[in-house]
């Protein structure tokens, strides 16, 4: 969607402003999916998806904000990402000196309505978004739609939107601390994550023919909606991009007004992308890891490299590189368990050749070198037959503990290379994504076929990238059964 990356759907003037002040990385990729696995990568500087699905930071994980905090760099988190406060994410925000949690996004259990006006809400929202009212009283994920509708009843003006509050909090931090040294601020917003809910002024120019009830939350599934419904969902997404661009502009304005560009670094990226109808898919999950999900933006402004502002780099980077970058910027040593590289090494020019390995625990495994992307699935892929184990000292899922049935399979497993000589639990887990489809290995030429529409049938190239993938996986000390189940070795 961003103009500096070739997006033409909407004007993003403030992202363009940042691009002119920064070095833009054109081959920046995700690592572990989705939200909290991505954050574990960011904290620890290594991939987690080969061993674990969704879970907290582990006691043996290196966490860059904690390392900074313990070495006289003040760290502060501002977020409306409510997954930090669920069972499967509760160890992340506590690594910072301080944190500000903004309430109200998506299914954040924020506003309490014991008897919500169900009929009113069902009339207000598309039937895809509000299901059987009995779900309101269950623990099913489907109740999230009701919580979103309830929360939205309390978001009436632009100042009420969680992302707007996040940026207001961020500006407050800058006003208080701009003249201080040795601080790190992580300002993050859930937007533009679904549901696509933005202030009305960002929708005014985005007209559609849709005339039904509110429709701003696509399903994690194939596109089955009418053309008008698809147009409405896309328009609401574009409105949210417009809000994000505007909010970014408030930070850039503050940098301009106070000349923070001379002594303050500013780095912008995200955790993953989103399918907006490409390949006939919504969202993320069961489909292959197309670049709409995997290829993400990265802008790096550093005062010591201002002469390179406005340039771009093609070195392959990914989010595990953030942690060693932040440590290097603060003159801290990088723990030996870290697999990422410092992005500072590429601000002057592209150097070397790198790959990015990425995926979901239990899903297909993917790799790119910026020229080709390879998706690997074992023959006759079926996640129920992969005999997958999770390795952890923190047996929680996203919302809840591992079940009694899962915990009864627990065995003590010898340490991995990154667990600091600490044994871990090996637990057979039934928590699968349950949406896997199109599970065929494929190779794409990203230069000739950026839309990844025409898989390459060249057997020698397929073998080359499969071997490359195996070697990179081995560097991450994977579970033995993973190499056997995925590659037969």
Secondary structure as UniProt FT lines:
FT   HELIX           3..5
FT   HELIX           13..21
FT   STRAND          23..29
FT   HELIX           35..44
FT   TURN            49..51
FT   TURN            59..60
FT   HELIX           64..69
FT   TURN            70..72
FT   STRAND          74..79
FT   HELIX           82..85
FT   TURN            87..91
FT   HELIX           93..95
FT   STRAND          98..101
FT   TURN            106..107
FT   TURN            114..115
FT   HELIX           118..124
FT   TURN            127..129
FT   HELIX           133..137
FT   HELIX           141..143
FT   HELIX           144..152
FT   TURN            153..154
FT   HELIX           158..160
FT   HELIX           162..177
FT   TURN            178..179
FT   STRAND          183..188
FT   TURN            191..192
FT   HELIX           200..202
FT   TURN            203..205
FT   HELIX           227..258
FT   HELIX           260..262
FT   STRAND          266..269
FT   STRAND          275..276
FT   HELIX           278..280
FT   STRAND          281..283
FT   HELIX           291..294
FT   STRAND          298..301
FT   HELIX           303..308
FT   TURN            309..310
FT   STRAND          312..318
FT   HELIX           320..329
FT   TURN            330..331
FT   TURN            336..337
FT   HELIX           343..346
FT   STRAND          356..359
FT   TURN            361..362
FT   STRAND          365..368
FT   STRAND          372..376
FT   TURN            379..380
FT   HELIX           383..385
FT   STRAND          389..392
FT   STRAND          396..397
FT   TURN            398..399
FT   STRAND          400..401
FT   HELIX           404..407
FT   TURN            408..409
FT   STRAND          411..413
FT   TURN            417..421
FT   STRAND          424..428
FT   STRAND          442..445
FT   TURN            446..448
FT   TURN            450..451
FT   HELIX           459..475
FT   HELIX           480..487
//
